[in-house]
């Protein structure tokens, strides 16, 4: 009788520890999932900000590569001039 009572007490203690560990595991998993969700939202905000910055850089690049801008920079910095129509020679094959 004592053996069965001791075994029963041991089983109850093991079950109690299992329930306690399960509860602690659930609390930790919930905490960790909140942490990961916050981190994910921060990464999404950063991605959105980088997308905006990328769009702005593309606009700036397209503005810098326009023909009028290139011609004005060539004229100002390199002192280049467009030739007059009389000096243009068209070479045909």
N, C-alpha and C positions, 0 to 999 in steps of 0.2 A: 504494500500500500504506500509505503514511504517513497518507493522508487517511482511509482506512477505519479504521485503528487509532485515530486521533484522534477520529473520529466514534464509534467503539465506546467509547472511554474517556469521552467526553462523555455518551454514553447511560447508561453504568454510573454515572457521577457523578450524573446527573439522577435515575436510579432510586433510588440510595442516598439522595439528598436527599428524594425523594418518600416513601420508606419511613420516614425519620427524621421528616419532618413528619407523616406519618400516625400514627406512634407517639406523638409529642408531642400531636397532636390527640386521640387516644384517652385519653391520661392526663389532659389538661385536661377533656375531656367527663366522665370519671368523677369527677374532683374537683368539677366544677361540679354534677353531678347529686347528689353527696353533700351539698354545700352547700344546694342547693334542697330536698332531702329533709329536712334538719335544720330549715330554715326552715318548711317545710310542717308538720312535727310541732309546732313551737313555736306556729304559728297554730292548729292543732287543739286544743292544750292551752288556749290562750287562749279559743278558741270554747267549749270545754267549761266553763271557769271562768265565762265570761259567761252561759252557759245556766243554770248553777247560781244565779248572782246574779240573773238575770232571774226564775227560779222563786221565789226568796226574796222579791223585790220584789212579785211577784204575790200571794204569800201575805200579805205585810204590807199590801198595798193592800186585799185582801179583808177582812182583820181590821179595818182602819180604817174600812171602809165598812159595818160591821154596824149594824143599827138600835139595838141596846142601847148601843153605843159612842157613836153620834151623840147619842142621848138623854142619856147621862151627861155628855158634853162640853157639850151645850146647857144642861143643868141647872147644871153647875159654873161654866162661864165666862160664860154669858149670863143666868144666873138665870132660866131658862125653866122653867115647870112644866106638866105635863099638866092640862088642865081636868077638873073633876069631871064625872061623867056628867050631872048636872043642868044644867050649862052648855053641853052639846053640843047643837047644833041640826042636824038632818038636813034638807037642802033637796032636794026632789024636783021634777023638771020637770013 
